[in-house]
Amino acid sequence: MPISPRAALLVIDVQNDFIPGGQLPVPEGDLVVPLINRLARQFKHVVVSQDWHPSGHISFASSHPGRQPFELIELPYGAQTLWPEHCVQDTDGAQFHPELDLPHAQLIIRKGCNLGIDSYSAFLEADRSTTTGLSGYLRERGIDTVYMVGLALDFCVMFSALDARAAGFNAFVVLDACRAIDLDGSLAAAIIRMQEAGVGLIQSSDLPA
């Protein structure tokens, strides 16, 4: 049975800075690219998210004197992990992996553009109230199910999956088409959170060939 035309593939942040050699590398992040390209050909609807930070973004450790990457601080919207500078607007690091081949993708959602709010999810920013418009886009096209692939599994993929469920979509994460940072046990915690929210955790072999 082919994939339903009411399903979309959401490709999360397959960008140079998240690939080994980038500013915030996800281990083996480059290995997901051929699989994502293959899976995307099975979907009528493909949406791509792109981290797109202005210089001096609040999530960068360099924006907080005396702080180091991967420290946790409190900001007005809650806890924030501080990151190395990454995916700065219009830099090579913010561009998609050069071998990512999604010619029929219909939408690029840029996130993290607000200087004072981080954004892991492709649906909602970290203040949990500022939307990206993705939910409305999907509903306008009659989509009720979202499959997620990309980087990083335990941050942007997880939060996108949780928000997809909260918005009323069926949500699946294709685990072998993702890779994780796994910062202080974040991968195990992400798996539990997604399971508790009703996100389906599958392998690419579970999808129609």
Long-range contacts (C-beta under 8 A, 24 or more apart in sequence): 1-208, 2-42, 2-208, 3-42, 3-43, 3-44, 3-207, 3-208, 4-145, 5-44, 5-45, 6-142, 6-143, 6-144, 6-145, 7-43, 7-45, 7-143, 7-144, 7-145, 7-146, 7-147, 8-43, 8-45, 8-46, 8-47, 8-138, 8-141, 8-143, 8-145, 8-146, 8-147, 9-39, 9-40, 9-42, 9-43, 9-45, 9-46, 9-47, 9-146, 9-147, 9-148, 9-149, 10-47, 10-48, 10-49, 10-122, 10-146, 10-147, 10-148, 10-149, 10-150, 10-160, 10-164, 11-36, 11-40, 11-46, 11-47, 11-48, 11-49, 11-100, 11-102, 11-105, 11-149, 11-150, 12-49, 12-122, 12-148, 12-149, 12-150, 12-151, 12-156, 12-157, 12-160, 12-178, 13-49, 13-50, 13-51, 13-87, 13-150, 13-151, 13-152, 13-156, 14-48, 14-96, 14-97, 14-100, 14-150, 14-151, 15-50, 15-51, 15-87, 15-93, 15-94, 15-95, 15-96, 15-97, 15-151, 16-92, 16-93, 16-94, 16-95, 16-96, 16-97, 16-98, 17-51, 17-86, 17-87, 17-93, 17-94, 18-51, 18-86, 18-87, 18-151, 18-152, 19-97, 22-86, 22-93, 23-84, 23-85, 23-86, 23-87, 23-93, 24-83, 24-84, 24-86, 24-87, 26-151, 26-152, 26-179, 26-180, 26-181, 27-179, 27-180, 27-181, 27-182, 28-179, 29-151, 29-152, 29-179, 30-97, 31-179, 32-149, 32-150, 32-151, 32-177, 32-178, 32-179, 33-97, 33-99, 33-100, 34-99, 35-149, 35-176, 35-177, 35-204, 36-100, 36-102, 36-149, 36-150, 36-177, 37-99, 37-100, 37-101, 37-102, 38-204, 39-147, 39-149, 39-174, 39-177, 39-204, 39-207, 40-101, 40-102, 40-104, 40-105, 42-207, 42-208, 43-147, 45-106, 45-141, 45-143, 46-102, 46-104, 46-105, 46-106, 47-105, 47-106, 47-107, 47-108, 47-109, 47-122, 47-134, 47-137, 47-138, 48-96, 48-102, 48-105, 48-107, 48-108, 48-109, 49-108, 49-109, 49-110, 49-111, 49-122, 49-150, 49-156, 49-160, 50-87, 50-94, 50-96, 50-108, 50-109, 50-110, 50-111, 51-86, 51-87, 51-94, 51-110, 51-111, 51-112, 51-119, 51-156, 52-87, 52-89, 52-94, 52-110, 52-111, 52-112, 52-113, 53-86, 53-87, 53-88, 53-89, 53-94, 53-112, 53-113, 54-88, 54-89, 54-113, 54-115, 55-88, 55-89, 56-115, 57-85, 57-88, 57-112, 57-115, 57-118, 58-115, 58-116, 58-117, 58-118, 59-83, 59-112, 59-118, 60-84, 60-85, 60-86, 70-183, 77-117, 77-126, 77-127, 77-128, 78-126, 80-118, 80-126, 81-183, 87-112, 89-113, 107-134, 107-137, 109-133, 109-134, 120-155, 120-156, 120-158, 120-159, 120-160, 121-156, 121-159, 121-160, 121-162, 121-163, 122-156, 122-160, 122-163, 123-160, 123-163, 123-164, 123-167, 124-159, 124-163, 135-167, 135-169, 138-169, 143-169, 144-169, 144-170, 145-169, 145-170, 145-171, 145-172, 146-170, 146-171, 146-172, 147-171, 147-172, 147-173, 147-174, 147-207, 148-172, 148-173, 148-174, 148-178, 149-173, 149-174, 149-177, 149-178, 150-177, 150-178, 151-178, 151-179, 152-178, 152-179, 152-180, 152-181, 153-178, 153-179, 153-180, 153-187, 153-190, 154-180, 154-181, 154-182, 154-183, 154-186, 154-187, 154-189, 154-190, 155-181, 155-186, 155-190, 158-190, 158-193, 158-194, 161-194, 161-197, 161-199, 162-193, 162-194, 162-197, 162-199, 164-199, 165-197, 165-198, 165-199, 166-197, 170-200, 171-198, 171-199, 171-200, 172-199, 172-200, 172-201, 172-202, 173-199, 173-200, 173-201, 173-202, 174-202, 174-203, 174-204, 174-207, 175-201, 175-202, 175-203, 176-203, 176-204, 177-204
